[in-house]
Amino acid sequence: MAFGRQLLSKAIEAADQKLAEQRDKSMYRDKGYRRTVLKTVMGEVEYQRHVYVVTDTQKGASAAIYLLDRHMGLDTVGLFSDTVCKMAVEAACAVSYRRAATEINDLTGLRLSHESVRRIVQDAGSWERERVEKLAAAAKAENGAGAYETPVLYEEMDGVYLTLQGQDRKEYGSSKELKLSIAYSGIHEDANGRRRLENKVSCAGFEEAKIFRDHAEGVVASYYSVDKIKRRVFNSDGGAWLQRNMVPDCIYQLDLFHRNKAVRTCPNETGLQKTVLELLYRGKVQKALDVIEASIASTDDPAEQEKRRKLYSYFDNNKTALIPYYRRKGKQPPAPNEGQQPARCGSMESNVFTIIGNRMKHNRTSWSVDGGNNLAALLALHHTGRLRQILSEWAANRRDASAYTVSGPCRLVRRTMHMCRRTRYRAVICRIA
């Protein structure tokens, strides 16, 4: 590993010297050398590179730049290798920025700060949000790249309120709802009886409802062949923003958890609760509504009356969705692909905790809107098994966005870093031995 660091340092300095010779000397004035450290999984690679001053003739201002950093793609999130950046993002999806930095430092011997981890995550999350914007535009133009074919698609959406900080707290209040969606093709059950959502995709963000719906549809169209979907089943808690943005002609059902919770918490009378639940189970929606409406006048407690009015209004607004789709008479959605079972839906509460709540809500953290959006976008990828693939695209995009005008030394730097990434596991095994 020490030899690898030495080799990489020499290659980088050779590339910097080549840049110094090829630069436009009338634009870039050489101001000497500055030492720095590149953080890699081999450890910290120390080297020196030229610093140049560029003068803006119109504004009369000057700025110091490092041509080497720009050409190596290191001027976006700092002097970190692609592998370290990926490690930082994956760690930050599970634990806080501070703890992620500590764990990476213990593993690699680096000296990352929690602010460095945060900046890496924000850069990756911002890039992912831009990618989702492009997916949404492609879906709207009916040009989605999804290839997986399924006759039925199950979709669920919900929101979770997160505490805000700083200027966003002044603008939006103490908290703001972060929206979350999941979509899947069915249920897979293994030999041990463990069940999981098959082919799950997810989207999360603080956006307005219409924009979020477009983003969610873009994520769906990036994985699924939308034209082959014959029927969609949509499950939610009945929120107004959810009903306004449903996919046309989908089968809509009110989430059973929220439906039954409303019955058990709004009326105080146990007998009334059992009666309403029994009527709903038997499919007698109108009779259940009549019972709730009649019960309003059967109590003299104003608070209890108000609760029952809210329950009646909630159910009346979702009258057609109170019965689960699989208990309705008439045409049922087609069965999912072979090896998968039909889903009854109701996984949203668990996914809200798993994807968002466990990392962003239940540890007394507060967020800016942009910072929360960036991390939530990565968490949606992390918990659907697509984070590493997208991070590879992000790392490649960082390199492609840089203008590699020097062929020889810069190519040597990239080849050396690639070699070090491929052999890092062997080096770790040797250290353990």
N, C-alpha and C positions, 0 to 999 in steps of 0.2 A: 504494500500500500504506500509506503514511503517512496519507493521507486516510481510508482504511478503518479504520485503528486509531483515529484521532481520532473518527470517527463512532460506532464501536462503544463507545468509552469514554463518550461522552456518553449513548448509549442505556442503557448499564448503570447509570450514575449516576442517570439519570431513573427507572429501575425501582426502584433502591434508595430513592429519595426517596418514591416512591409506597408502597412497603412500610412505610416509617417512619410515614407518615400513617395507614395502614390497620391497623397492628398493634394487638394488645391491650395497651394501655399498663400495665394492672395486672399483666400477666405478663412483658412484655419491657421492662426498664429500659434506656434509651438511655445508652451510655457513650462516645459520640463516634464518631470516624471512624478507620478503619485503611486504609492504602494497601496495595494488592496488585497482582499482575501475572497476567493471563490469557494463557497460552501458546497461540498459534494459528499456523497456517502463514503468516500475514501478518507474524508477529513478535510481540513482547511488547506487550500492551495494558495500560497502566497506568491504574488508576482507584482511587477511594476509596469505601468503603461503611461503613454503620453497624455497630457491634458492640453486642450487647445482652447483658445478664446475666439469667439465669433462675434463680430460687431454688426449691429443692425444700423445701416447707414441712414434709414429713415427716422428711426426713433433715437438714434445716438446711444443706444444701450448695448452692453456687451454681456455675453454669457459664456460660461466654461462648459465644455462638453468633452466626452471621451468617445472618440470614434470607435475604439475597440469594443466598448460596451454596446454601442449601437449595432455594430456588425455581428456581434455574438448573440444578440437578442437578449441582453441582460439589463436593458435600460427600462424595463417595464415593472418588474417586481423585485429588483435588486439582484445582487450577485449570488444567485442560487442555481444549482443545476436542475434539470428537469426532474430527476429522480427525487431530489430533496423537496421540490415543489409538490410533487404528487404525494409524497409521504406527509407533508404538512396538511394538505387538503383532506386526506383520508383520516388523519388523526383528529383534525378539527371537527369532522363530522360526528365524532364519538365523544369528545371531551372538550373542555374549554380551551381557548387559545393558549392560555398560560400553561395548562397541563400538557397540551400537545407539544409546546416548545420544550418542556422539561423531558418528555418521553423521547423526543427525537434527539435531544442533546445527550441523554443517557445512552441511546443506542449507537450514535455515530461519533460522539466526541466533539460535535459542533458546539457553537455558542449562539444559537438562535434566541432572539427575544420573542415574547408573545406578540409584540407589535409586528415583527417580521412575518410571523405565521398569519396574523390578521390580514396583512397586505397581500400575501400570496392568495389567501382565500377570497378576498375581495376581487382580485384580478381574475381569478378563475370563475367566480360566480358571475361577475359582470359579463365575461365572455359567454357563459352559458345562457344568460338572459338574452343576449343578442342572438344567439343561435335559436332560442325558442321563438323570438320575434320572426326570424326567417322561416321557421317551420310553420308558424301561424299564417304567414303570407302565402306560403306554398299550399297549405290546406285550403285557404280561401279561394285560391286559383285552381283548386281540384288537381293539384300537382304534387300530392304527398308521396313520399318515397317508401311508405310502408309496404311490406311484402307478406306478412303473416295473414293467412286467410282464416276467418272464423265466421260461422253463420250468425252468432249472437255475441253481443258485447255488453258487459255489465259495467255500469258507471256509478260512482258514488262521489258526492261532494259535501264538504262541511267547512266550517271556519273555526279558528281558535284565536282568542284575543291575547296579544302580547304587549308587554309594557314597553312604552317608548321612552326615549331619552333626548336630551339636548333640545335643539330647535324644533325637531319634529314633535316633541311633547307639547310645545307651545302652539303648534299649528293644528295638530290632530287631537290633542287631549292626552290623558295619561296612558291610553291603550288604543290599539287599532286591530281590526280583524284581519288575520292572515288566512287566505283561502287555500284550500287543499282539495285536489281531485285525485281519484284513482280510477283506473279502467283495467279490466281483465277479461279473459275469455272463458273462464270456468274455474272449477275446483279440482285440484289433484289430491288424491289420498294415497299415501304410501302403505307399505305392508304393515306398519306399526299403527295405522290409524291416524297418523298426523296429516292434517289438511293444510293446504296452502293455496293462495290465489295464483292461478296460472297466467303467465305472460303479463304480469302487472306493469303498468306504466303510471307515472305520477307527475303532477305539476303543482307548484305552490308559489304564492306571491301575495303582496299587498294590493294588487291592482284593483281597479273598478271591475264590477261584475262582468260587463260586456267584454272588456279586454281580457279578463281571466278566462272567460269561456272560449275566446279565440285561441288563447295560448294552450289551454287544455286540449282543444281540438287539434291544434298543430302537433302536439306531442303524440296524440292518438294516431294521427295520419302518418307520423314518421315511423311507426312500428307496424300498424295494421293496414291491410288493404281495405280501405273504407268502402269501396264499391262492392266488395264481396259480403259485407255485413248485411244480413237480411232483417235483423231486428235488434233494437237496443233496449235495455232495461235500465232505468234511471232511479236511483234510491237516494233520498235526502231527508232532512228533518223538516222540510216544508217552508224554509225561509223564502222571503219574497224575492231576493236576488237569485235564488236557485230556480224558482219557477219561471222567472222571466227569461232565463237563458238556457232552457232545456233544448235538446236537439229535437226538431220537428218529428212527429209521429213515433216518438219513443213510448215505451210502457213506463208510466210513472207510478211509483209506490212510496208511501210515507214510511220512513224508517220505523220498524217495529219497536226498537228500543225507545225512541222519542214518543211514539204513539202511546205505548203502555206506561211510560213514565209520566206523561201528562195525565192519564187517567188515575194513576196512583197518588199523584201529588196535588191535583187541583181540588177534587171533592174530598171532604174530610170523612165522609160516611163510607164505611167498608162495604156495606151491602150495595150501595150505588156503584162503587168501583167494580165489584164482581158482576153486576148486571150489565154494565156497559161493555166490559171485556168479553162477556159471554155472547152478547149480541154481535159484537164485531167479529168474534171467532166464527159465528154462524153465518156471517155475511149480511146481516140485517143492519145496514148503515143508517138508513132513514129512521128506523125504530130507535137505534142508539141515540141519534140526534134528538128525537122527540123526548126520550127519557131525560137527557141532560137538560133540555130546555124546560121541561116540566119541573125538574128538581130545583131550578133557580128560585121559584116561588115557595118551595117547601121549607125554606129556612129563613129565619129572621136575622141572621148574622150578616151584616153588610159585606164584611170581608169575604165570607164564604160565598155569598151571591156573586161577588166580583170574580172570584176564582172560577166559578161555574160558567159565567158569561165568557170568560177568556177561553175555557175549554170548548165551549160550544162554537165560538168564533173560529178557533184553531181547526176544529174538525170540519166545520162547514166550508172553510176555505180550501180544505183538502179532501172534500167529500169523495171524489173519484179515485183517490189514492189510499184510502183507509184499509182496503183489503189487499193483502199481498198478491202479487201477480200470479203466483202458482196456485192460489185458491179461487181465482176468478173463473167464471164460466166463459166459454168462447174460445177463440183462437189463442193458443199458447205459442210462445217464441220457440224457434227450432232448438233442438238439442245441440250442445257444444260438440267440438271435435272428439274423435275417439280417444279414450283414455282420460277424459275430463267429465266431471259431473256438473249438472246445472247448479247455479249459485242462488241461494235465497237472499243474498245481500245482507247487509248489517255489519260489515267489517270496518266501517268508517271510523267509529270511535276508537277502535284499537289502532288503526293506522294513524289517526291524528296524534295519539300519544307516541307511537313508535317513530314516525317520521319527523314530527315537529316538536311535540310537547316534551319529550324526554331530553332533548338537547337545548331547546330554546325557551321553555316556559317554567319547568319545575326546578330551576336552580337559581332563582332570584336574579336573573339577568334582565337587562333592558337593552333595547335595540334602536338604532336609527332605521328609517324606512329602507334606505338603500342597502345598509348593512344586513338587515334582516332578509331582504329580498335575495341578496347574493347568496347567503348561507342556505336559505330555504331551497333555492334552486339546486344547490349541490346535494342537500339532504334528500330531495326527491329522487335524484339519481342514485345516491348511495344505498337507499333502502329498496331500490328496484334492480340492483345488481348491474347498473350501467355506468357507474362513476369512473372506473378505470379506463373504459373505452373512450369516454368523452374527454377525460384528462389527457389521454394520448393525443387526441385531436387538438386539444388546447395547446399542448406542448409543441406539436408540429406547427400549429398556427403562429406561435411565438417565434419560432425559427424562420418560418416562411415570410413573416411580416418584416423581418430584418433584411436589409439590402446587403447581401454578401457580394461585395464588389471585388474582394481579394480571393483568388482561387486557391493558391498553394497553401500558405500557412493556416488560413481559416479552415480549409478542408482538413488539414492535419489536426487542428484543435477539435473539430467535430468528431473525426474518426477516433481520436484518443479518448474523448469523453464517452463515446459509444462503447469502446473496448472496456473502459473502466466500469461502465454500468453492467456489461455482460459478465464481467469476472468478479463483481463484488461479492457474490454468494460464495465463490471459492475462497476468497480472502477471509470472509467471516468464518467459514468452516475451519480454515487453517488456524485462525486465532483461537477458536474454541478448542481445537485439538492441542 
